[in-house]
């Protein structure tokens, strides 16, 4: 969370991010004041339900473009494409995702290993869930499409079910920052002081972290 907050974006890959965090984590674990500020910042962002990437995206677009142009340009995409995909993906996959998350928490207390354990549990449970959901869809839809063979319907949904998940994740993680922008806009218009404190705290932490990493890298290069 600390490094995503500092960069305002996720790493290019999970492996790259893990290497980067493990390299610089000792520099920050030993700073209790910074850790306390990070926890406060995390709670502030959870309160307004925005991620670090959404925070930066909203801040940049506030500076460069008119608010109503953002609504016009990105709002239709969210309303007609992103939101339906996210909703469908959540409806179909929220239960197995929560189930695998709970199994991962029971499997290990190491936070860095939990993501791997969720993948491990998902490798057997997600195909089982896709099989189950395809059977349910086929059972109900087969009554409305009696002229289509149920095997064809079942195979079609067996392909579409994981496609819902993939598209939903792509939209949520890589494409759609608009919901976060709306939450920040609401905060800025109706609670301007809260918005100011949030942005001020983020910039101070981000600048401080990046400066500390820069100094650390320069010292490492000299040595």
C-alpha positions in Angstrom: 0.0 0.0 0.0 2.8 2.4 0.9 4.6 2.1 -2.5 1.4 2.1 -4.5 0.5 5.3 -2.7 3.9 6.8 -3.5 3.7 5.9 -7.1 0.0 6.4 -7.5 -0.1 3.3 -9.7 0.4 -0.5 -9.5 3.6 -2.1 -10.5 4.0 -3.4 -14.0 4.1 -7.0 -12.7 3.5 -8.7 -9.4 7.1 -10.0 -9.4 8.6 -6.6 -10.1 6.5 -5.0 -7.4 7.5 -7.7 -4.8 11.2 -7.3 -5.6 10.9 -3.5 -5.3 9.0 -3.7 -2.0 11.4 -6.2 -0.4 14.3 -4.0 -1.4 13.0 -0.8 0.2 10.7 -2.1 3.0 13.4 -2.1 5.7 13.9 1.7 5.1 10.3 2.3 6.1 9.5 -0.5 8.6 11.8 1.2 11.1 10.0 4.5 10.9 7.0 4.3 13.4 5.8 7.9 12.7 5.6 7.2 8.9 3.8 3.9 9.5 1.2 5.7 11.7 0.7 8.2 8.9 0.3 5.4 6.4 -2.4 3.8 8.6 -4.2 7.1 8.9 -4.0 7.6 5.1 -5.3 4.1 4.5 -8.3 4.8 6.7 -9.0 8.1 4.9 -9.0 6.4 1.5 -11.1 3.6 2.7 -13.6 6.1 4.1 -14.0 7.7 0.6 -13.6 4.3 -1.1 -10.8 5.3 -3.5 -7.5 3.5 -4.5 -4.1 5.1 -4.8 -4.3 4.9 -8.6 -7.8 6.5 -8.6 -6.5 9.3 -6.4 -3.8 10.2 -8.8 -6.0 9.9 -11.9 -8.6 12.2 -10.3 -6.0 14.7 -9.2 -4.4 14.9 -12.7 -7.8 15.2 -14.5 -8.9 18.0 -12.1 -5.9 20.0 -13.2 -6.0 19.3 -16.9 -9.7 19.1 -17.9 -13.1 20.5 -17.1 -15.1 18.4 -14.7 -18.1 18.2 -16.9 -15.9 17.1 -19.9 -14.7 14.2 -17.7 -18.3 13.3 -17.0 -19.2 13.4 -20.7 -16.1 11.6 -21.9 -15.8 8.8 -19.3 -19.3 8.7 -17.9 -20.9 6.9 -20.9 -18.1 4.3 -20.9 -18.7 3.6 -17.2 -22.5 3.5 -17.5 -22.8 1.4 -20.6 -19.7 -0.8 -20.5 -17.7 -0.8 -17.3 -20.6 -1.0 -14.8 -22.5 -3.8 -16.5 -19.3 -5.9 -16.9 -18.3 -5.3 -13.3 -21.8 -6.1 -12.0 -22.0 -9.3 -14.0 -18.5 -10.4 -13.0 -19.3 -9.7 -9.3 -22.6 -11.6 -9.4 -21.0 -14.6 -10.9 -17.7 -14.7 -9.1 -18.0 -12.9 -5.7 -18.8 -16.2 -3.8 -15.8 -18.2 -5.1 -13.5 -15.2 -4.6 -14.6 -14.8 -1.0 -14.4 -18.6 -0.4 -10.8 -18.8 -1.8 -9.8 -15.7 0.3 -11.1 -17.3 3.5 -9.3 -20.6 2.7 -6.0 -18.6 2.0 -6.3 -16.9 5.4 -6.8 -20.2 7.2 -3.8 -21.7 5.3 -1.2 -19.2 6.3 -0.7 -16.1 8.5 2.0 -14.7 6.2 0.4 -11.9 4.2 2.9 -12.2 1.4 2.0 -15.9 0.9 -1.8 -15.4 1.0 -2.0 -14.2 -2.6 -0.3 -17.4 -3.8 -2.6 -19.5 -1.6 -5.6 -17.8 -3.1 -4.4 -18.7 -6.6 -3.7 -22.3 -5.5 -7.2 -22.7 -4.1 -8.7 -20.9 -7.1 -7.1 -23.4 -9.5 -9.4 -26.2 -8.3 -12.4 -24.2 -7.0 -12.8 -21.8 -10.0 -13.2 -24.6 -12.6 -15.6 -26.3 -10.3 -17.6 -23.1 -10.0 -17.6 -22.5 -13.7 -18.9 -26.0 -14.3 -21.7 -25.4 -11.7 -22.7 -21.9 -13.0 -22.8 -23.2 -16.6 -25.1 -26.0 -15.5 -27.4 -23.5 -13.7 -27.5 -21.2 -16.7 -28.2 -24.1 -19.0 -31.0 -25.4 -16.8 -32.9 -22.1 -16.7 -32.1 -20.8 -20.2 -32.8 -24.2 -21.8 -36.5 -23.7 -21.1 -36.5 -20.5 -23.0 -34.5 -21.8 -26.0 -35.9 -25.3 -26.5 -34.7 -25.3 -30.2 -31.0 -25.1 -29.2 -29.3 -28.2 -27.9 -28.5 -27.9 -24.2 -25.0 -29.2 -24.7 -24.3 -26.2 -26.9 -25.7 -23.8 -24.4 -23.7 -25.5 -21.6 -20.4 -25.2 -23.6 -21.2 -21.6 -24.5 -21.7 -20.6 -20.8 -18.6 -22.7 -19.8 -16.6 -20.3 -22.0 -18.5 -17.2 -21.1 -18.4 -17.7 -17.3 -14.6 -17.2 -16.9 -14.8 -14.5 -19.6 -17.1 -12.5 -17.3 -14.3 -12.8 -14.6 -11.5 -11.8 -16.9 -13.3 -8.8 -18.4 -14.4 -7.6 -14.9 -10.9 -7.7 -13.6 -9.5 -5.9 -16.7 -12.1 -3.2 -16.3 -11.6 -2.8 -12.5 -7.8 -2.9 -12.4 -6.7 -1.4 -15.7 -9.4 0.7 -17.3 -12.0 2.2 -15.0 -10.9 5.1 -12.8 -14.2 7.0 -13.2 -16.0 5.8 -10.0 -13.0 7.0 -7.9 -13.1 10.3 -9.7 -16.8 10.7 -8.9 -16.2 10.0 -5.2 -13.4 12.5 -5.1 -15.6 15.1 -7.0 -18.3 14.6 -4.4 -15.8 15.0 -1.6 -14.3 18.2 -3.2 -17.7 19.8 -3.9 -19.5 19.0 -0.6 -16.6 18.5 1.8 -13.7 20.7 0.4 -11.7 20.6 3.6 -11.8 16.8 3.7 -10.7 16.7 0.1 -7.9 19.2 0.8 -6.6 17.2 3.8 -6.7 13.9 1.8 -4.7 15.3 -1.1 -2.3 17.2 1.1 -1.5 14.0 3.2 -1.1 11.9 0.0 1.3 14.4 -1.6 3.4 14.7 1.5 3.7 11.0 2.0 4.3 10.3 -1.7 7.0 13.0 -2.0 8.7 11.9 1.2 8.8 8.3 0.2 10.1 8.9 -3.3 12.7 11.3 -2.0 13.9 8.7 0.6 14.1 6.0 -2.1 16.0 8.4 -4.4 18.6 9.2 -1.7 18.9 5.4 -0.9 19.5 4.6 -4.5 22.1 7.4 -4.9 24.0 6.2 -1.8 23.9 2.6 -3.1 25.3 3.8 -6.5 28.1 5.7 -4.8 29.1 2.8 -2.6 
